[in-house]
Amino acid sequence: MDGDLVNILATKLNIISKKTILKAEELMRLADIRTVSFGCSPLQVTNTCQAVICLELAALFNNESISKDVAVRLSGVRKKVYVNALQTYERILELQTNVTVRDIAIQFGCMQSVELAQQVLQCYEREMQKRLSATVCEGLDLSQPMFAAAAVWASCKKMKVRLDKRKMIETGRAKKSTFDKLCLDMERHASQLLERSLNNGSKRLKHLFDKRHDRLNSSSYDEDDESIPKKPKVLNGDQNSDDYETWRREILERID
């Protein structure tokens, strides 16, 4: 009976992989066994809802995608109930996987945000370690996808990269209110990191020009020293402009 139900729902979810369907059937049997073995309640969901959840988990296991909206509609329960049940089944079936910033960036096609997002996540972790007690901090699992998703979202927002927030929330598997609060913290860290990076770049530029100025005015300055690009001599016409731009470009390349 469960096999027939899974096949019917798989068709409606556009799942055609036999491997995924068989995996879903396996997960349903395993869920029934473990809820009894671990003394868990039946989660108060129907067989249909359980079948849809197991199909989604099987699809994720096999790196396939399904429509979350269609899954919720077929489950016959509200989205909040469905998401909570999905997370519970993940724990019971031990299917929780570590989702990294890079994983999410690849999924959403925003690889340019990886470096900043990773730094944002590190800053957030350090902040939590300072704010929370050691006991509470130990229970904070930053491998949960909502943290990586929020870090990527916040970084992309500051970098003016547009993403689908609804899909990002689904990827993070978090409530919208929780995700929004998390993003506020991540955005704060992203702003601080970008501001710090800008200030460091300006300081490096100033240091390089100050160094050149000091050496030019030093009595020991050697005209043949090639460690610093020489400012071009004043000429007339386009040649002066071209030489100056070349010299300026060499200076800026030193900063990179």
Salt bridges, closest charged atoms under 4 A:
GLU26 OE2 - LYS23 NZ 3.56
GLU56 OE2 - LYS68 NZ 2.57
ASP69 OD2 - ARG166 NH1 3.42
GLU90 OE2 - ARG173 NH1 2.21
GLU94 OE1 - ARG34 NH1 3.86
GLU127 OE2 - ARG131 NH1 3.60
GLU127 OE2 - ARG188 NH2 2.90
GLU127 OE1 - HIS189 NE2 2.88
GLU170 OE2 - LYS79 NZ 3.65
GLU170 OE2 - ARG166 NH1 2.99
ASP180 OD1 - LYS165 NZ 2.84
ASP180 OD2 - LYS176 NZ 2.86
ASP185 OD1 - ARG188 NH2 3.31
GLU187 OE2 - LYS157 NZ 3.47
ASP210 OD2 - LYS206 NZ 2.83
ASP214 OD1 - HIS213 ND1 3.87
ASP225 OD2 - ARG215 NH2 2.04
